[in-house]
Amino acid sequence: MQEVEQLIKMANQIADNFSFHDDVVERIADHLERFWAPSMQKKLIDYDQTHGADLRPAAREAMSRLDVG
């Protein structure tokens, strides 16, 4: 499995795990900032900006909140 596909799978699993919270997007973004390397975040952000259809809506919204310089 390609690295981006694995990142998509993991981001969607995170979104599913937090889906019952009112602040799901904030929780996803926080998790990604705390536990994912900036390079992983950047790959997923780049994917989201070009192809993002495979990401859960909450995961896509969380991507827009990440600050990967």
ChimeraX attribute file (.defattr): number of C-alpha atoms within 10 A of each C-alpha:
attribute: neighborCount
match mode: 1-to-1
recipient: residues
	/A:1	5
	/A:2	6
	/A:3	11
	/A:4	14
	/A:5	13
	/A:6	11
	/A:7	18
	/A:8	20
	/A:9	15
	/A:10	13
	/A:11	25
	/A:12	20
	/A:13	15
	/A:14	20
	/A:15	23
	/A:16	15
	/A:17	13
	/A:18	17
	/A:19	15
	/A:20	9
	/A:21	10
	/A:22	9
	/A:23	11
	/A:24	20
	/A:25	22
	/A:26	17
	/A:27	20
	/A:28	27
	/A:29	24
	/A:30	15
	/A:31	14
	/A:32	20
	/A:33	16
	/A:34	10
	/A:35	10
	/A:36	13
	/A:37	11
	/A:38	16
	/A:39	10
	/A:40	16
	/A:41	21
	/A:42	17
	/A:43	14
	/A:44	24
	/A:45	21
	/A:46	14
	/A:47	18
	/A:48	19
	/A:49	12
	/A:50	9
	/A:51	11
	/A:52	16
	/A:53	11
	/A:54	14
	/A:55	22
	/A:56	18
	/A:57	14
	/A:58	22
	/A:59	27
	/A:60	23
	/A:61	17
	/A:62	22
	/A:63	24
	/A:64	13
	/A:65	15
	/A:66	17
	/A:67	12
	/A:68	13
	/A:69	5
